[in-house]
Amino acid sequence: MTLPVVQVDSVASLSSDIFYDILKRLDGPTLASAACACAAFCSISKEEKLWQDVCSSLWPSTNRDDVKTLILWLGGFRKFYSDCFPLIVNKEFSEYQWQEYLQYPEEWAEAEYYGDIDESESVSPSDFVSIVDIRYKDRTICSKVLWGIPNADGSNGWFHNCPFRIDLLTSAARDDDDNEGEVFLSVNDGLPPIVSMEKERKDGKLWKELRDGLRLSWIVVNTKSKQAANLASWSPLGGQRHWPTDKDFVIRFGSVLSARDILPCQVVKCILVMKFRVIHTEGEGFQTTLKLTELSMQLEDMEGAHVNGRNSLLILKEALSCRRSKNYSEVLESCNLYSKVQSELKEEKMRNESRIDRFCIISGITAFLSIWYYFL
């Protein structure tokens, strides 16, 4: 039996319900592109429910009622997606700044690091919300939301002058009444089975699967300025296996943030650390199983020193309004450029220290010979 073919004079003659049914099946980038195709798609693509579904699929933590309320207060799911889907890019590394940074460190006043904050520009730890999602092979394994920054109460407390750090798992465990905060990965999630850690050290199969399969999104929201940004690199930037113990795997994500007018080095690196520990192997009679033991954020300057709490809050505030890109290769290039400049800085510092050491040795020998010659 042949079905009749319905003639359609134009796209505009189709029902808006059909358009909606088509658009709701698209992911974020495709939906944004479709909005440029025709006036009908453009109009329907403004529906908040479409973007809520996109955000829910990409960031399951946005399904929480409190997070939904927050996003609507920020301006809606469409705005939230456009702010948080592109990743932060910072490649404004001025050669003049780095030379200045190398040659005149002794001239930096202590106030440049620990100076008083103008009350009009003050930032409170309670202004920030962290929305975090971890995926492994396109499957969500962890979704957490952290309101405020733990242990940061009191504007004049120790937090402002101590190294900044957010330990998400520790904070979540304190808020949970049971073990819901624990995150595990097993063979059922797609991990390759390993017989023993000795075999893993040789072939590195588990490490490669972790590095290639894990994805991290760490969205930071400033409730006071109504801004949001994703501080993660989505894919890992690096890591270490079998550190600090034989069964630990450390994977690092992050981004390069501007510290202009906050720190002399002008830029810092946001380091997001994810650590897994092997708790079972096939040789022990169980499925290969890993446990997430650390998920943390900290900021480091060009010399690798941790940025204190006060300056970190200012940097995070500025990061939410910096340049972003949907091109992941550009994001990766930004991080690689930072690492290159940081390595050059360390090498130059070592060369300067070597020159000073040689000068001190020569000066000491010269002084000794002068005194010895004087008494002869």
Secondary structure as UniProt FT lines:
FT   HELIX           11..13
FT   HELIX           16..23
FT   TURN            24..25
FT   HELIX           28..34
FT   TURN            35..37
FT   HELIX           39..44
FT   TURN            45..46
FT   HELIX           48..58
FT   HELIX           60..63
FT   HELIX           65..74
FT   HELIX           77..84
FT   STRAND          87..88
FT   HELIX           95..103
FT   HELIX           105..107
FT   HELIX           111..114
FT   HELIX           119..121
FT   HELIX           125..127
FT   STRAND          128..136
FT   TURN            137..138
FT   STRAND          139..147
FT   TURN            150..151
FT   TURN            155..156
FT   HELIX           158..161
FT   STRAND          166..167
FT   HELIX           168..175
FT   HELIX           179..181
FT   STRAND          184..186
FT   HELIX           187..189
FT   HELIX           197..203
FT   HELIX           205..213
FT   STRAND          214..222
FT   TURN            223..226
FT   STRAND          227..230
FT   STRAND          238..241
FT   TURN            246..247
FT   STRAND          248..258
FT   TURN            260..262
FT   TURN            264..265
FT   STRAND          267..280
FT   HELIX           282..284
FT   STRAND          289..300
FT   TURN            302..303
FT   HELIX           309..319
FT   TURN            320..321
FT   STRAND          324..325
FT   HELIX           328..375
//
